[in-house]
Amino acid sequence: MTFYSPVITNAAEATENEKLHLFKYAEDPDQPKIETFEAHGGYAAWKKALSSMSPGEVIDEVKNSGIRGRGGAGFPTGVKWSFVPKDSTKPRYLICNADESEPGTCKDRVLMERDPHSVIEGMAIGSYAIDCHLMFIYIRGEFGHSAVMMERAMAEAYQRGHLGKNIHGSGYDLEMIVHTGGGAYICGEETALLNSLEGERGMSRIRPPFPAIAGLYACPTIVNNVESLAAVPFVINRGADWYRALGTEKSAGTKIFSLSGHVNRPGNYEVELGFSLKKLIYDPAFGNGIPGGKKLKGVIPGGSSTPFLTPEMIEVGLDYESLQEAGSMLGSGGVIVFNEDTCIVWALKKLAHFYRHESCGKCTPCREGTGWLENIITRIEAGQGRDGDIEHIEEICGNIIGRTVCPLGDAAVMPIQSAIKHWRDEWQYHIDHKKCLVQSEFGF
C-alpha cells in the first residue's frame, strides 16, 4: 500500500509494543475507515467519557496523566483545560491546531491522513471536558489531502452518531468544522490562529487575556495540537497511571519524532519520551546512521526553531527536561541531522530566509531583524562577509529575542545563536577567506 504521504513509520514496532499506541495502525490502509477504527477499539473512550465520567473527571484524568502539549510549548494539557472558567455564560470552543508548518516536522499530517478518527475522538473528549459544543480543526493550507481525510472521517462520525445532537443518548450535542488556513507559519501560534479563524489577518495577540478566558470571538477557547489530542482516548481507556508510567518521571508518555536530513531512514518514529537521540539517529530500526558513513556535524532536535546540538551532546534523552539542560528544546519533535560536509552558514541562510518570509510584521524587532539577519548571512555565505558581521548578527539576535509578542522572533534567532556558538570558526573562515571551510558548493 502506497500512502499519499509515503513516510516511513515504526508501526510494526508499535503493533508489538503496548507502550506505543499512536502509530499502532499507521500502516493499515483501512484505518481511516470508521468500521476499521471502531473494530480496533475506536470511539470506546468517547462513549466511556459520555456515559460514566463527568467533565471534571475527564479533566482530572488527563491532568493526572501528565500529557503535555506536543506542538512545541509543552504545556500540560489537563491544566490548560482547567483554565476554562466554569461560570462563564459564553459558548466555549475547542480548536485542534493542525497548522503544522515547522521545518523538519511532518507528524501531524500522518496522523490526520492515516488515523483521522483518533484525532476526532480526542477532540470530542476534550470538548466534552470543557463543555464545548462546537469544535474546529484548523489545517495548514498546503495539507489538502489531510483536509480531505478529516472531512471524510467527520462525515462518518456524524453518520455513526459520534457527533451531532444527543450523542449516544447522553443529551450532549457537539458539532465540528474542518477549516483550512492560508499557508502562513505564524498561524501555528494559537492567537494568530484565532485571528485567522475569525477572518482577520494572521497576527499574534497580546496576552493576557489568554485564549482559555477570551479566545475565539472573545469566548473561552482551548487550542491543542493534533498529537496531544490523539493521545487523550488512550488515557481515558487505560487510565492516567498507565500513561504516566510511560516516558520519564517529568515527561510522561510517547512522542512522535520526525527524523530528516542526512540519515539513511528518514521518517516518523513514535518512542517513549527520554529515548536516546543517538539511538534515534543510528539504530537500524530508526535512522540507521548517516549515508556514506560520514560523520555527524550537528542536530536540530525539535524543529528548525530549536538550538543545535553537537556530536558530543547526542547521548541526551529526548524529553523536555534533558534537552533543556543540554541547551536546546524538544519543540515539535522535528529532528534534522547534518553531516560533516554541511556548510553551517548555508544552512542558517535557509532558516533565516524562512523566518524572514514568515514573520507577520506586527513586531518591529522581528519584522526588521529577521530581514537584516537574512541579508547579512546571505552576504557572508556568498563570500562578501565583512569584519564585525558576526558581532552584528549577535547584536541583532539579542535585540529580537524576548522582545516580540509571540515566540516567532525567538524561533528565528535561537538556531542562529547556537550555530555561532558551536561553529564560530566556520563563520569567521567564510568572512576571512570569502569561501566555505567545508566546501564551495553544498546541496541538501
C-alpha positions as CSV (number, residue, x, y, z in Angstrom):
1,M,0.0,0.0,0.0
2,T,1.4,3.4,-1.0
3,F,0.1,6.2,1.1
4,Y,-0.4,9.8,-0.1
5,S,2.4,10.8,2.2
6,P,4.7,7.7,1.9
7,V,6.7,8.5,5.0
8,I,8.3,5.6,7.0
9,T,6.9,4.9,10.4
10,N,7.7,2.4,13.1
11,A,4.1,1.0,13.1
12,A,5.4,-2.6,13.1
13,E,7.1,-2.0,16.5
14,A,4.1,-0.1,17.8
15,T,1.9,-3.1,17.0
16,E,4.0,-5.4,19.2
17,N,4.8,-2.9,21.9
18,E,1.8,-2.0,24.0
19,K,3.5,1.2,25.2
20,L,3.4,2.6,21.7
21,H,-0.1,3.5,20.7
22,L,-0.3,6.5,18.3
23,F,1.2,4.6,15.4
24,K,-0.2,1.2,16.1
25,Y,-2.3,1.2,12.9
26,A,-0.3,3.7,10.9
27,E,0.5,1.2,8.1
28,D,-3.1,-0.2,7.9
29,P,-4.6,1.2,4.7
30,D,-8.1,0.7,6.1
31,Q,-7.6,2.5,9.4
32,P,-9.1,5.8,8.1
33,K,-12.4,4.0,7.6
34,I,-14.7,4.2,10.6
35,E,-15.5,0.5,10.6
36,T,-11.9,-0.4,10.9
37,F,-11.3,2.2,13.5
38,E,-14.2,1.0,15.7
39,A,-13.0,-2.6,15.2
40,H,-9.7,-1.5,16.7
41,G,-11.4,0.0,19.7
42,G,-12.1,3.4,18.3
43,Y,-14.6,5.7,20.0
44,A,-14.8,3.4,23.1
45,A,-13.1,6.2,25.1
46,W,-15.6,8.7,23.8
47,K,-18.6,6.5,24.8
48,K,-16.9,5.9,28.2
49,A,-16.5,9.6,28.9
50,L,-20.1,10.4,27.9
51,S,-21.6,7.5,29.9
52,S,-19.6,7.3,33.1
53,M,-17.4,10.4,33.5
54,S,-18.2,14.0,34.4
55,P,-16.3,16.7,32.6
56,G,-14.4,17.4,35.7
57,E,-13.4,13.8,36.0
58,V,-12.1,13.8,32.4
59,I,-10.0,16.9,33.1
60,D,-8.6,15.3,36.3
61,E,-7.7,12.1,34.4
62,V,-5.9,14.0,31.7
63,K,-4.2,16.2,34.2
64,N,-3.0,13.3,36.3
65,S,-1.7,11.5,33.1
66,G,0.9,14.2,32.6
67,I,0.2,14.8,28.9
68,R,1.8,17.9,27.7
69,G,1.4,19.9,24.5
70,R,3.1,18.2,21.6
71,G,3.2,21.2,19.3
72,G,6.2,22.9,20.9
73,A,5.3,24.7,24.1
74,G,4.9,21.5,26.2
75,F,2.2,23.0,28.5
76,P,0.2,20.4,30.5
77,T,-3.0,19.6,28.6
78,G,-5.2,18.9,31.5
79,V,-4.1,22.1,33.3
80,K,-4.9,24.1,30.2
81,W,-8.4,22.6,30.1
82,S,-8.9,23.5,33.8
83,F,-8.3,27.2,33.0
84,V,-11.7,27.5,31.2
85,P,-14.0,29.4,33.6
86,K,-16.8,27.3,35.0
87,D,-19.1,30.3,35.5
88,S,-18.9,31.8,32.0
89,T,-22.2,32.2,30.1
90,K,-20.4,32.4,26.8
91,P,-20.0,29.5,24.5
92,R,-16.7,27.6,24.7
93,Y,-14.7,26.4,21.7
94,L,-12.0,23.7,21.2
95,I,-9.6,24.0,18.3
96,C,-7.3,21.3,17.1
97,N,-4.2,23.1,15.8
98,A,-3.2,21.2,12.7
99,D,-1.3,24.1,11.1
100,E,1.9,22.0,11.1
101,S,4.5,24.3,9.4
102,E,7.7,23.9,11.4
103,P,10.5,22.9,9.0
104,G,11.5,19.4,9.9
105,T,8.2,18.4,11.3
106,C,5.6,16.2,9.5
107,K,4.0,14.0,12.2
108,D,0.5,15.6,12.4
109,R,-0.2,15.2,8.7
110,V,0.5,11.4,9.0
111,L,-2.0,11.1,12.0
112,M,-4.7,13.1,10.0
113,E,-4.2,11.1,6.8
114,R,-3.8,7.6,8.3
115,D,-5.8,7.7,11.5
116,P,-8.1,10.7,11.3
117,H,-10.8,9.3,13.7
118,S,-8.2,9.2,16.5
119,V,-7.9,12.9,16.2
120,I,-11.7,13.4,16.1
121,E,-12.2,11.2,19.2
122,G,-9.6,13.2,21.1
123,M,-11.2,16.4,20.1
124,A,-14.6,15.2,21.2
125,I,-13.4,14.2,24.6
126,G,-11.6,17.5,25.1
127,S,-14.8,19.3,24.0
128,Y,-16.9,17.4,26.5
129,A,-14.4,18.2,29.3
130,I,-14.7,22.0,28.8
131,D,-18.5,21.9,27.9
132,C,-17.8,22.9,24.3
133,H,-20.5,22.3,21.7
134,L,-18.6,23.4,18.6
135,M,-15.1,22.3,17.8
136,F,-12.8,23.2,14.9
137,I,-9.7,21.7,13.3
138,Y,-7.5,24.3,11.7
139,I,-5.4,22.5,9.0
140,R,-2.4,24.0,7.2
141,G,-3.5,25.3,3.8
142,E,-0.9,23.1,1.9
143,F,-2.3,19.9,3.5
144,G,-5.1,19.4,1.1
145,H,-5.2,15.6,1.4
146,S,-5.2,15.9,5.2
147,A,-8.3,18.1,5.0
148,V,-10.0,15.7,2.7
149,M,-9.3,12.8,5.1
150,M,-10.5,14.7,8.1
151,E,-13.7,15.8,6.3
152,R,-14.4,12.2,5.3
153,A,-13.8,11.0,8.8
154,M,-16.0,13.8,10.2
155,A,-18.9,12.8,7.9
156,E,-18.6,9.1,9.0
157,A,-18.5,10.2,12.7
158,Y,-21.8,12.1,12.1
159,Q,-23.3,9.1,10.4
160,R,-22.4,6.8,13.3
161,G,-23.8,9.2,15.9
162,H,-20.4,10.1,17.4
163,L,-21.1,13.8,16.5
164,G,-24.3,15.8,16.3
165,K,-27.3,16.0,18.6
166,N,-27.9,13.9,21.7
167,I,-24.8,11.8,21.1
168,H,-25.3,8.2,22.1
169,G,-28.4,9.3,24.1
170,S,-26.2,11.3,26.5
171,G,-28.0,14.6,25.9
172,Y,-24.7,16.1,24.8
173,D,-24.5,17.9,21.5
174,L,-21.3,18.5,19.5
175,E,-20.7,19.9,16.1
176,M,-17.4,20.0,14.1
177,I,-15.9,22.3,11.4
178,V,-12.9,21.5,9.3
179,H,-11.1,24.7,8.4
180,T,-8.1,25.2,6.1
181,G,-5.6,28.0,6.6
182,G,-3.8,30.1,4.0
183,G,-0.4,28.6,4.4
184,A,1.1,31.1,7.0
185,Y,3.5,29.6,9.5
186,I,2.6,32.3,12.0
187,C,-0.9,30.8,12.3
188,G,0.6,27.8,14.2
189,E,0.8,30.3,17.1
190,E,-2.5,29.9,18.8
191,T,-3.6,33.5,18.9
192,A,-2.7,34.1,15.3
193,L,-4.7,31.0,14.5
194,L,-7.7,32.5,16.3
195,N,-7.4,35.7,14.3
196,S,-7.2,33.7,11.1
197,L,-10.2,31.7,12.0
198,E,-12.2,34.9,12.7
199,G,-11.3,36.1,9.2
200,E,-8.7,38.5,10.3
201,R,-5.0,38.7,9.3
202,G,-2.9,36.1,11.0
203,M,-1.2,38.1,13.7
204,S,-0.5,37.2,17.3
205,R,-2.4,38.8,20.1
206,I,-1.0,40.3,23.2
207,R,-1.7,38.2,26.3
208,P,-3.4,38.3,28.8
209,P,-6.2,37.7,28.2
210,F,-5.3,34.1,27.3
211,P,-7.5,32.1,24.9
212,A,-8.9,30.0,27.8
213,I,-10.5,33.2,29.0
214,A,-11.0,35.2,25.8
215,G,-10.2,33.3,22.6
216,L,-12.3,32.8,19.5
217,Y,-14.9,35.5,19.3
218,A,-13.8,36.6,22.7
219,C,-15.1,33.4,24.2
220,P,-13.3,30.7,26.3
221,T,-11.2,28.7,23.9
222,I,-8.8,25.8,24.1
223,V,-6.2,25.2,21.4
224,N,-4.5,21.8,21.4
225,N,-2.1,20.1,19.0
226,V,-3.1,17.1,16.8
227,E,-0.8,14.7,18.6
228,S,-1.8,15.9,22.1
229,L,-5.5,15.2,21.3
230,A,-4.8,11.9,19.6
231,A,-3.3,10.6,22.9
232,V,-6.3,11.5,25.0
233,P,-8.5,8.5,24.2
234,F,-5.7,6.2,25.4
235,V,-5.7,8.0,28.8
236,I,-9.4,7.6,29.1
237,N,-9.4,3.9,28.2
238,R,-6.3,2.8,30.0
239,G,-6.1,5.3,32.8
240,A,-3.8,8.1,33.9
241,D,-1.4,5.8,35.8
242,W,-0.8,3.7,32.7
243,Y,0.1,6.8,30.6
244,R,2.2,8.4,33.4
245,A,4.3,5.2,33.6
246,L,5.5,5.8,30.1
247,G,8.4,8.1,29.4
248,T,10.3,9.8,32.2
249,E,9.2,11.0,35.6
250,K,8.6,14.6,34.4
251,S,8.0,13.9,30.7
252,A,5.2,11.3,30.5
253,G,4.0,9.4,27.5
254,T,5.3,8.9,24.0
255,K,6.2,11.3,21.3
256,I,6.4,11.1,17.5
257,F,9.7,12.4,16.2
258,S,10.1,13.4,12.5
259,L,13.6,12.4,11.6
260,S,15.0,14.0,8.4
261,G,18.2,15.3,6.9
262,H,21.4,13.2,6.5
263,V,20.1,9.9,7.7
264,N,19.5,6.6,5.8
265,R,15.9,6.1,7.0
266,P,14.2,9.4,7.4
267,G,10.7,9.0,8.8
268,N,8.3,9.4,11.7
269,Y,9.0,7.4,14.8
270,E,7.0,7.0,17.9
271,V,9.1,6.4,21.0
272,E,8.8,6.9,24.7
273,L,10.0,10.3,26.0
274,G,13.5,10.0,27.2
275,F,14.6,7.9,24.2
276,S,18.2,8.4,23.2
277,L,18.8,10.9,20.4
278,K,21.9,8.9,19.4
279,K,19.8,5.7,19.1
280,L,17.2,7.5,17.0
281,I,19.8,8.6,14.5
282,Y,22.0,5.5,14.4
283,D,19.9,2.5,15.3
284,P,19.0,0.3,12.2
285,A,15.3,0.3,13.3
286,F,15.2,4.1,13.1
287,G,17.6,6.5,11.3
288,N,20.2,3.8,10.5
289,G,23.1,6.2,10.5
290,I,24.4,8.8,8.1
291,P,24.7,8.0,4.4
292,G,28.2,7.1,3.2
293,G,29.4,6.5,6.8
294,K,30.0,10.2,7.1
295,K,30.5,11.9,10.5
296,L,27.8,13.9,12.3
297,K,28.2,17.7,12.4
298,G,25.1,18.8,14.3
299,V,21.5,18.1,15.0
300,I,18.4,20.2,15.5
301,P,16.3,18.2,17.9
302,G,12.9,19.9,18.0
303,G,12.2,21.6,14.7
304,S,14.0,24.4,13.0
305,S,13.3,26.9,15.8
306,T,15.4,24.9,18.4
307,P,19.1,25.4,19.1
308,F,21.7,23.0,17.6
309,L,23.3,20.1,19.4
310,T,26.9,19.0,18.5
311,P,28.0,15.3,18.2
312,E,29.3,15.3,21.8
313,M,25.8,16.1,23.0
314,I,23.7,13.4,21.3
315,E,23.7,11.0,24.2
316,V,20.9,13.2,25.6
317,G,17.4,11.8,26.2
318,L,14.6,13.1,24.0
319,D,12.4,14.7,26.7
320,Y,11.6,18.2,27.8
321,E,14.0,18.5,30.8
322,S,17.0,16.7,29.3
323,L,17.0,18.8,26.1
324,Q,16.6,21.9,28.1
325,E,19.6,21.0,30.3
326,A,21.6,20.4,27.1
327,G,20.8,23.9,25.9
328,S,18.1,23.1,23.4
329,M,14.4,22.2,23.3
330,L,12.0,19.3,22.5
331,G,9.8,21.6,20.4
332,S,7.7,19.9,17.9
333,G,10.0,16.9,17.6
334,G,11.5,17.6,14.2
335,V,15.0,16.1,14.3
336,I,17.1,17.4,11.5
337,V,20.5,15.8,11.0
338,F,23.5,17.5,9.4
339,N,26.6,15.6,8.2
340,E,30.2,16.8,8.3
341,D,30.0,18.2,4.8
342,T,27.3,20.7,5.8
343,C,28.1,24.4,5.3
344,I,26.6,25.7,8.5
345,V,26.4,29.2,7.1
346,W,24.4,27.9,4.1
347,A,22.1,26.0,6.4
348,L,21.4,29.1,8.5
349,K,20.9,31.2,5.4
350,K,18.0,28.8,4.5
351,L,16.5,29.1,8.0
352,A,16.9,32.9,8.1
353,H,15.1,33.2,4.8
354,F,12.2,31.1,6.1
355,Y,11.7,33.2,9.3
356,R,12.0,36.5,7.4
357,H,9.4,35.3,5.0
358,E,7.0,34.0,7.7
359,S,7.2,37.0,10.1
360,C,3.8,38.5,10.2
361,G,5.3,42.0,10.6
362,K,3.5,43.0,13.8
363,C,6.5,43.4,16.0
364,T,9.4,45.7,14.8
365,P,12.2,43.6,16.2
366,C,11.0,40.5,14.3
367,R,9.9,42.3,11.2
368,E,13.1,44.3,10.7
369,G,15.5,42.0,12.5
370,T,14.7,38.8,10.5
371,G,15.3,40.7,7.3
372,W,18.7,42.1,8.5
373,L,19.7,38.6,9.6
374,E,18.9,37.1,6.2
375,N,20.7,39.8,4.4
376,I,23.9,39.5,6.4
377,I,24.0,35.7,6.5
378,T,23.3,35.6,2.7
379,R,26.2,38.1,2.1
380,I,28.6,36.0,4.3
381,E,27.6,32.8,2.5
382,A,28.2,34.5,-0.9
383,G,31.8,35.4,0.1
384,Q,31.1,39.0,0.8
385,G,31.3,39.0,4.6
386,R,32.9,41.8,6.4
387,D,34.7,42.1,9.7
388,G,32.2,42.7,12.5
389,D,29.4,40.8,10.7
390,I,29.3,38.0,13.4
391,E,29.1,40.5,16.2
392,H,26.4,42.4,14.2
393,I,24.4,39.2,13.9
394,E,24.7,38.6,17.7
395,E,23.6,42.1,18.4
396,I,20.5,41.8,16.2
397,C,19.7,38.4,17.8
398,G,19.9,40.0,21.2
399,N,17.5,42.8,20.2
400,I,14.9,40.3,18.9
401,I,14.8,37.5,21.5
402,G,12.3,38.1,24.2
403,R,11.0,41.4,22.6
404,T,8.2,40.1,20.5
405,V,4.5,39.4,21.1
406,C,4.8,35.7,20.0
407,P,7.7,33.3,20.0
408,L,8.5,33.6,16.3
409,G,11.2,36.1,17.0
410,D,12.8,33.8,19.5
411,A,12.5,30.9,17.0
412,A,14.3,32.8,14.3
413,V,17.3,33.6,16.4
414,M,17.9,30.6,18.6
415,P,19.3,28.3,15.9
416,I,21.5,31.2,14.7
417,Q,22.8,31.9,18.2
418,S,23.7,28.3,18.8
419,A,25.3,27.9,15.3
420,I,27.6,30.8,16.0
421,K,28.3,29.4,19.5
422,H,29.3,26.0,18.2
423,W,30.9,26.8,14.8
424,R,32.2,30.4,15.2
425,D,35.4,29.5,13.4
426,E,33.5,28.4,10.3
427,W,31.6,31.7,10.2
428,Q,34.9,33.6,10.6
429,Y,36.6,31.5,7.9
430,H,33.8,32.5,5.5
431,I,34.5,36.1,6.2
432,D,38.3,35.9,6.1
433,H,38.7,33.7,3.1
434,K,35.5,34.5,1.1
435,K,34.6,30.8,0.8
436,C,33.4,27.9,2.8
437,L,35.6,26.0,5.3
438,V,33.9,22.7,4.3
439,Q,33.3,23.0,0.6
440,S,32.4,25.6,-2.0
441,E,29.1,24.1,-3.1
442,F,26.6,22.2,-1.0
443,G,23.3,20.6,-1.6
444,F,20.9,19.2,1.0
